[in-house]
Amino acid sequence: TKNGVIVLDRADGSLATLSMQNQPDRAVALKRRDTSELLAEELRRLDPDNTYASAVKFGVDKLHSGGEVTAKPAESAAEKADKAAEAKAPAAKKAPAKKAASK
């Protein structure tokens, strides 16, 4: 803050130390809250997710439109590795001709 740094340190979990510049340190009792309490607080503060809602609506409309979608089977990891190796490997070069033995 404009008056200095404020530090709240909870070393043991139930009792914290509040430190402010030009003020004596104070012990503050802080109750540990259950996970269910923390989740309930977070859920109360959630705003509607409009993007998710439109994606679900669009997806449901697509399902009801009757269009069929066919998916091709996924490639196995071995097939992908073979294709990658073929793409990276340079074309085979002919071996250089052997020199004739000098006399």
VMD Tcl script that builds the backbone (N, CA, C; Angstrom):
set m [mol new atoms 309]
animate dup $m
set s [atomselect $m all]
$s set {name element resname resid chain x y z} {
  {N N THR 1 A 0.840 -1.186 0.000}
  {CA C THR 1 A 0.000 0.000 0.000}
  {C C THR 1 A 0.879 1.241 0.000}
  {N N LYS 2 A 0.265 2.384 -0.028}
  {CA C LYS 2 A 1.052 3.618 -0.010}
  {C C LYS 2 A 1.739 3.826 1.341}
  {N N ASN 3 A 1.252 3.154 2.388}
  {CA C ASN 3 A 1.848 3.283 3.719}
  {C C ASN 3 A 2.900 2.217 4.001}
  {N N GLY 4 A 3.155 1.343 3.056}
  {CA C GLY 4 A 4.163 0.305 3.255}
  {C C GLY 4 A 3.622 -1.079 2.959}
  {N N VAL 5 A 4.478 -2.046 3.206}
  {CA C VAL 5 A 4.156 -3.439 2.910}
  {C C VAL 5 A 3.319 -4.025 4.036}
  {N N ILE 6 A 2.319 -4.836 3.666}
  {CA C ILE 6 A 1.504 -5.567 4.635}
  {C C ILE 6 A 1.776 -7.048 4.417}
  {N N VAL 7 A 2.102 -7.756 5.504}
  {CA C VAL 7 A 2.412 -9.183 5.411}
  {C C VAL 7 A 1.499 -9.939 6.359}
  {N N LEU 8 A 0.831 -10.972 5.832}
  {CA C LEU 8 A 0.017 -11.865 6.643}
  {C C LEU 8 A 0.628 -13.250 6.495}
  {N N ASP 9 A 1.254 -13.739 7.569}
  {CA C ASP 9 A 1.980 -15.005 7.530}
  {C C ASP 9 A 1.298 -16.010 8.438}
  {N N ARG 10 A 0.835 -17.121 7.852}
  {CA C ARG 10 A 0.189 -18.162 8.640}
  {C C ARG 10 A 1.123 -19.365 8.657}
  {N N ALA 11 A 2.000 -19.431 9.640}
  {CA C ALA 11 A 3.008 -20.492 9.712}
  {C C ALA 11 A 2.419 -21.821 10.164}
  {N N ASP 12 A 1.573 -21.827 11.190}
  {CA C ASP 12 A 1.068 -23.090 11.732}
  {C C ASP 12 A -0.327 -23.455 11.245}
  {N N GLY 13 A -0.995 -22.575 10.584}
  {CA C GLY 13 A -2.294 -22.912 10.029}
  {C C GLY 13 A -3.477 -22.313 10.748}
  {N N SER 14 A -3.396 -22.063 12.043}
  {CA C SER 14 A -4.553 -21.513 12.747}
  {C C SER 14 A -4.306 -20.098 13.261}
  {N N LEU 15 A -3.058 -19.749 13.497}
  {CA C LEU 15 A -2.725 -18.422 14.004}
  {C C LEU 15 A -1.773 -17.750 13.025}
  {N N ALA 16 A -2.138 -16.542 12.604}
  {CA C ALA 16 A -1.322 -15.814 11.637}
  {C C ALA 16 A -0.738 -14.576 12.297}
  {N N THR 17 A 0.322 -14.052 11.697}
  {CA C THR 17 A 0.942 -12.818 12.165}
  {C C THR 17 A 0.726 -11.753 11.102}
  {N N LEU 18 A 0.110 -10.652 11.504}
  {CA C LEU 18 A -0.132 -9.528 10.616}
  {C C LEU 18 A 0.931 -8.482 10.895}
  {N N SER 19 A 1.723 -8.164 9.874}
  {CA C SER 19 A 2.801 -7.188 10.026}
  {C C SER 19 A 2.555 -6.023 9.081}
  {N N MET 20 A 2.553 -4.817 9.657}
  {CA C MET 20 A 2.418 -3.600 8.861}
  {C C MET 20 A 3.523 -2.644 9.276}
  {N N GLN 21 A 3.975 -1.849 8.325}
  {CA C GLN 21 A 5.052 -0.907 8.594}
  {C C GLN 21 A 4.588 0.118 9.636}
  {N N ASN 22 A 5.479 0.418 10.590}
  {CA C ASN 22 A 5.235 1.380 11.677}
  {C C ASN 22 A 4.116 0.944 12.615}
  {N N GLN 23 A 3.818 -0.345 12.663}
  {CA C GLN 23 A 2.803 -0.891 13.567}
  {C C GLN 23 A 3.379 -2.132 14.240}
  {N N PRO 24 A 2.963 -2.417 15.460}
  {CA C PRO 24 A 3.432 -3.662 16.088}
  {C C PRO 24 A 2.781 -4.870 15.398}
  {N N ASP 25 A 3.504 -5.995 15.401}
  {CA C ASP 25 A 2.952 -7.225 14.831}
  {C C ASP 25 A 1.755 -7.669 15.654}
  {N N ARG 26 A 0.760 -8.214 14.963}
  {CA C ARG 26 A -0.452 -8.663 15.651}
  {C C ARG 26 A -0.703 -10.125 15.321}
  {N N ALA 27 A -1.162 -10.870 16.328}
  {CA C ALA 27 A -1.566 -12.257 16.114}
  {C C ALA 27 A -3.039 -12.258 15.718}
  {N N VAL 28 A -3.348 -12.977 14.645}
  {CA C VAL 28 A -4.716 -13.020 14.140}
  {C C VAL 28 A -5.135 -14.482 14.031}
  {N N ALA 29 A -6.275 -14.817 14.654}
  {CA C ALA 29 A -6.792 -16.182 14.568}
  {C C ALA 29 A -7.517 -16.343 13.233}
  {N N LEU 30 A -7.068 -17.309 12.442}
  {CA C LEU 30 A -7.696 -17.583 11.151}
  {C C LEU 30 A -8.187 -19.021 11.136}
  {N N LYS 31 A -9.488 -19.184 10.990}
  {CA C LYS 31 A -10.081 -20.513 10.967}
  {C C LYS 31 A -9.811 -21.166 9.617}
  {N N ARG 32 A -9.399 -22.423 9.641}
  {CA C ARG 32 A -9.235 -23.191 8.408}
  {C C ARG 32 A -10.622 -23.585 7.919}
  {N N ARG 33 A -10.888 -23.354 6.640}
  {CA C ARG 33 A -12.193 -23.702 6.093}
  {C C ARG 33 A -12.108 -25.026 5.349}
  {N N ASP 34 A -13.215 -25.758 5.378}
  {CA C ASP 34 A -13.292 -27.033 4.667}
  {C C ASP 34 A -13.287 -26.788 3.165}
  {N N THR 35 A -12.893 -27.812 2.443}
  {CA C THR 35 A -12.883 -27.721 0.985}
  {C C THR 35 A -14.282 -27.436 0.456}
  {N N SER 36 A -15.295 -28.036 1.063}
  {CA C SER 36 A -16.671 -27.813 0.603}
  {C C SER 36 A -17.072 -26.349 0.754}
  {N N GLU 37 A -16.647 -25.700 1.832}
  {CA C GLU 37 A -16.929 -24.273 2.014}
  {C C GLU 37 A -16.239 -23.436 0.946}
  {N N LEU 38 A -14.990 -23.767 0.664}
  {CA C LEU 38 A -14.234 -23.021 -0.342}
  {C C LEU 38 A -14.858 -23.179 -1.727}
  {N N LEU 39 A -15.261 -24.401 -2.071}
  {CA C LEU 39 A -15.895 -24.636 -3.366}
  {C C LEU 39 A -17.227 -23.906 -3.472}
  {N N ALA 40 A -18.012 -23.929 -2.404}
  {CA C ALA 40 A -19.301 -23.235 -2.419}
  {C C ALA 40 A -19.107 -21.744 -2.651}
  {N N GLU 41 A -18.092 -21.158 -2.035}
  {CA C GLU 41 A -17.822 -19.736 -2.239}
  {C C GLU 41 A -17.433 -19.456 -3.685}
  {N N GLU 42 A -16.582 -20.303 -4.256}
  {CA C GLU 42 A -16.169 -20.111 -5.647}
  {C C GLU 42 A -17.354 -20.244 -6.595}
  {N N LEU 43 A -18.217 -21.229 -6.348}
  {CA C LEU 43 A -19.360 -21.442 -7.228}
  {C C LEU 43 A -20.367 -20.302 -7.138}
  {N N ARG 44 A -20.491 -19.682 -5.978}
  {CA C ARG 44 A -21.394 -18.530 -5.839}
  {C C ARG 44 A -20.933 -17.371 -6.699}
  {N N ARG 45 A -19.647 -17.256 -6.908}
  {CA C ARG 45 A -19.087 -16.115 -7.624}
  {C C ARG 45 A -18.934 -16.352 -9.123}
  {N N LEU 46 A -19.277 -17.528 -9.604}
  {CA C LEU 46 A -19.098 -17.824 -11.023}
  {C C LEU 46 A -20.088 -17.041 -11.875}
  {N N ASP 47 A -19.604 -16.514 -12.973}
  {CA C ASP 47 A -20.459 -15.863 -13.956}
  {C C ASP 47 A -20.901 -16.917 -14.964}
  {N N PRO 48 A -22.005 -16.660 -15.664}
  {CA C PRO 48 A -22.415 -17.611 -16.699}
  {C C PRO 48 A -21.335 -17.743 -17.768}
  {N N ASP 49 A -21.133 -18.952 -18.249}
  {CA C ASP 49 A -20.137 -19.207 -19.289}
  {C C ASP 49 A -20.852 -19.215 -20.635}
  {N N ASN 50 A -20.949 -18.049 -21.259}
  {CA C ASN 50 A -21.691 -17.903 -22.511}
  {C C ASN 50 A -21.054 -18.682 -23.652}
  {N N THR 51 A -19.736 -18.749 -23.671}
  {CA C THR 51 A -19.048 -19.482 -24.732}
  {C C THR 51 A -19.384 -20.968 -24.658}
  {N N TYR 52 A -19.348 -21.528 -23.459}
  {CA C TYR 52 A -19.685 -22.940 -23.280}
  {C C TYR 52 A -21.148 -23.181 -23.651}
  {N N ALA 53 A -22.025 -22.281 -23.220}
  {CA C ALA 53 A -23.449 -22.437 -23.512}
  {C C ALA 53 A -23.708 -22.452 -25.018}
  {N N SER 54 A -23.075 -21.552 -25.756}
  {CA C SER 54 A -23.296 -21.526 -27.205}
  {C C SER 54 A -22.682 -22.753 -27.878}
  {N N ALA 55 A -21.545 -23.227 -27.373}
  {CA C ALA 55 A -20.931 -24.431 -27.942}
  {C C ALA 55 A -21.826 -25.645 -27.731}
  {N N VAL 56 A -22.417 -25.758 -26.563}
  {CA C VAL 56 A -23.312 -26.882 -26.286}
  {C C VAL 56 A -24.557 -26.775 -27.158}
  {N N LYS 57 A -25.118 -25.574 -27.253}
  {CA C LYS 57 A -26.323 -25.378 -28.065}
  {C C LYS 57 A -26.035 -25.705 -29.523}
  {N N PHE 58 A -24.931 -25.224 -30.054}
  {CA C PHE 58 A -24.566 -25.491 -31.443}
  {C C PHE 58 A -24.353 -26.990 -31.649}
  {N N GLY 59 A -23.687 -27.624 -30.720}
  {CA C GLY 59 A -23.432 -29.057 -30.829}
  {C C GLY 59 A -24.710 -29.866 -30.797}
  {N N VAL 60 A -25.645 -29.505 -29.933}
  {CA C VAL 60 A -26.922 -30.212 -29.848}
  {C C VAL 60 A -27.710 -30.001 -31.132}
  {N N ASP 61 A -27.709 -28.774 -31.654}
  {CA C ASP 61 A -28.397 -28.510 -32.923}
  {C C ASP 61 A -27.802 -29.358 -34.042}
  {N N LYS 62 A -26.478 -29.487 -34.070}
  {CA C LYS 62 A -25.809 -30.306 -35.084}
  {C C LYS 62 A -26.215 -31.775 -34.948}
  {N N LEU 63 A -26.350 -32.250 -33.715}
  {CA C LEU 63 A -26.747 -33.638 -33.497}
  {C C LEU 63 A -28.157 -33.895 -34.016}
  {N N HIS 64 A -29.040 -32.917 -33.837}
  {CA C HIS 64 A -30.428 -33.086 -34.248}
  {C C HIS 64 A -30.640 -32.797 -35.732}
  {N N SER 65 A -29.652 -32.241 -36.434}
  {CA C SER 65 A -29.819 -31.912 -37.850}
  {C C SER 65 A -29.818 -33.153 -38.734}
  {N N GLY 66 A -29.336 -34.267 -38.253}
  {CA C GLY 66 A -29.392 -35.517 -38.996}
  {C C GLY 66 A -28.227 -35.748 -39.936}
  {N N GLY 67 A -27.328 -34.814 -40.052}
  {CA C GLY 67 A -26.170 -35.014 -40.919}
  {C C GLY 67 A -25.247 -36.056 -40.326}
  {N N GLU 68 A -24.751 -36.939 -41.181}
  {CA C GLU 68 A -23.840 -37.960 -40.681}
  {C C GLU 68 A -22.404 -37.526 -40.885}
  {N N VAL 69 A -21.623 -37.768 -39.906}
  {CA C VAL 69 A -20.203 -37.463 -39.976}
  {C C VAL 69 A -19.460 -38.770 -39.794}
  {N N THR 70 A -18.558 -39.046 -40.704}
  {CA C THR 70 A -17.753 -40.255 -40.559}
  {C C THR 70 A -16.334 -39.845 -40.239}
  {N N ALA 71 A -15.769 -40.538 -39.323}
  {CA C ALA 71 A -14.393 -40.245 -38.916}
  {C C ALA 71 A -13.509 -41.371 -39.411}
  {N N LYS 72 A -12.340 -41.000 -39.923}
  {CA C LYS 72 A -11.421 -42.049 -40.331}
  {C C LYS 72 A -10.634 -42.496 -39.108}
  {N N PRO 73 A -10.243 -43.751 -39.068}
  {CA C PRO 73 A -9.523 -44.252 -37.893}
  {C C PRO 73 A -8.196 -43.521 -37.703}
  {N N ALA 74 A -7.851 -43.354 -36.467}
  {CA C ALA 74 A -6.597 -42.672 -36.136}
  {C C ALA 74 A -5.417 -43.561 -36.488}
  {N N GLU 75 A -4.318 -42.915 -36.873}
  {CA C GLU 75 A -3.103 -43.665 -37.176}
  {C C GLU 75 A -2.459 -44.140 -35.881}
  {N N SER 76 A -1.838 -45.288 -35.953}
  {CA C SER 76 A -1.125 -45.769 -34.779}
  {C C SER 76 A 0.180 -44.995 -34.639}
  {N N ALA 77 A 0.760 -45.056 -33.486}
  {CA C ALA 77 A 2.022 -44.357 -33.230}
  {C C ALA 77 A 3.127 -44.888 -34.140}
  {N N ALA 78 A 3.118 -46.184 -34.420}
  {CA C ALA 78 A 4.150 -46.767 -35.283}
  {C C ALA 78 A 4.026 -46.230 -36.706}
  {N N GLU 79 A 2.778 -46.105 -37.211}
  {CA C GLU 79 A 2.579 -45.572 -38.559}
  {C C GLU 79 A 3.044 -44.124 -38.645}
  {N N LYS 80 A 2.745 -43.342 -37.608}
  {CA C LYS 80 A 3.178 -41.941 -37.580}
  {C C LYS 80 A 4.702 -41.847 -37.575}
  {N N ALA 81 A 5.345 -42.705 -36.791}
  {CA C ALA 81 A 6.807 -42.690 -36.714}
  {C C ALA 81 A 7.416 -43.072 -38.059}
  {N N ASP 82 A 6.814 -44.069 -38.743}
  {CA C ASP 82 A 7.319 -44.474 -40.059}
  {C C ASP 82 A 7.207 -43.337 -41.062}
  {N N LYS 83 A 6.067 -42.647 -41.072}
  {CA C LYS 83 A 5.876 -41.532 -42.002}
  {C C LYS 83 A 6.851 -40.400 -41.708}
  {N N ALA 84 A 7.073 -40.120 -40.431}
  {CA C ALA 84 A 8.001 -39.053 -40.054}
  {C C ALA 84 A 9.419 -39.408 -40.483}
  {N N ALA 85 A 9.804 -40.666 -40.321}
  {CA C ALA 85 A 11.149 -41.097 -40.715}
  {C C ALA 85 A 11.319 -40.998 -42.227}
  {N N GLU 86 A 10.276 -41.364 -42.976}
  {CA C GLU 86 A 10.349 -41.272 -44.437}
  {C C GLU 86 A 10.488 -39.821 -44.882}
  {N N ALA 87 A 9.783 -38.928 -44.225}
  {CA C ALA 87 A 9.826 -37.519 -44.604}
  {C C ALA 87 A 11.182 -36.903 -44.304}
  {N N LYS 88 A 11.826 -37.332 -43.231}
  {CA C LYS 88 A 13.104 -36.749 -42.822}
  {C C LYS 88 A 14.292 -37.363 -43.553}
  {N N ALA 89 A 14.162 -38.619 -43.973}
  {CA C ALA 89 A 15.295 -39.318 -44.592}
  {C C ALA 89 A 15.557 -38.742 -45.977}
  {N N PRO 90 A 16.810 -38.361 -46.287}
  {CA C PRO 90 A 17.125 -37.860 -47.630}
  {C C PRO 90 A 17.083 -39.010 -48.631}
  {N N ALA 91 A 16.934 -38.651 -49.884}
  {CA C ALA 91 A 16.897 -39.673 -50.928}
  {C C ALA 91 A 18.215 -40.446 -50.909}
  {N N ALA 92 A 18.132 -41.743 -51.209}
  {CA C ALA 92 A 19.333 -42.587 -51.177}
  {C C ALA 92 A 20.302 -42.130 -52.261}
  {N N LYS 93 A 21.558 -42.015 -51.912}
  {CA C LYS 93 A 22.594 -41.600 -52.865}
  {C C LYS 93 A 23.374 -42.827 -53.302}
  {N N LYS 94 A 23.830 -42.762 -54.543}
  {CA C LYS 94 A 24.664 -43.855 -55.029}
  {C C LYS 94 A 26.026 -43.750 -54.369}
  {N N ALA 95 A 26.616 -44.889 -54.127}
  {CA C ALA 95 A 27.959 -44.909 -53.547}
  {C C ALA 95 A 28.941 -44.395 -54.598}
  {N N PRO 96 A 29.955 -43.641 -54.198}
  {CA C PRO 96 A 30.919 -43.136 -55.180}
  {C C PRO 96 A 31.658 -44.302 -55.844}
  {N N ALA 97 A 32.000 -44.093 -57.101}
  {CA C ALA 97 A 32.709 -45.139 -57.851}
  {C C ALA 97 A 34.089 -45.340 -57.244}
  {N N LYS 98 A 34.537 -46.582 -57.259}
  {CA C LYS 98 A 35.856 -46.880 -56.698}
  {C C LYS 98 A 36.926 -46.441 -57.678}
  {N N LYS 99 A 38.005 -45.942 -57.140}
  {CA C LYS 99 A 39.124 -45.525 -57.995}
  {C C LYS 99 A 39.844 -46.762 -58.513}
  {N N ALA 100 A 40.294 -46.628 -59.720}
  {CA C ALA 100 A 41.057 -47.736 -60.300}
  {C C ALA 100 A 42.415 -47.800 -59.616}
  {N N ALA 101 A 42.891 -48.983 -59.436}
  {CA C ALA 101 A 44.192 -49.148 -58.784}
  {C C ALA 101 A 45.271 -48.529 -59.658}
  {N N SER 102 A 46.122 -47.739 -59.090}
  {CA C SER 102 A 47.199 -47.106 -59.870}
  {C C SER 102 A 48.353 -48.078 -60.030}
  {N N LYS 103 A 49.016 -48.016 -61.162}
  {CA C LYS 103 A 50.115 -48.933 -61.451}
  {C C LYS 103 A 51.428 -48.262 -61.311}
}
mol reanalyze $m
mol bondsrecalc $m
mol representation Tube
mol addrep $m
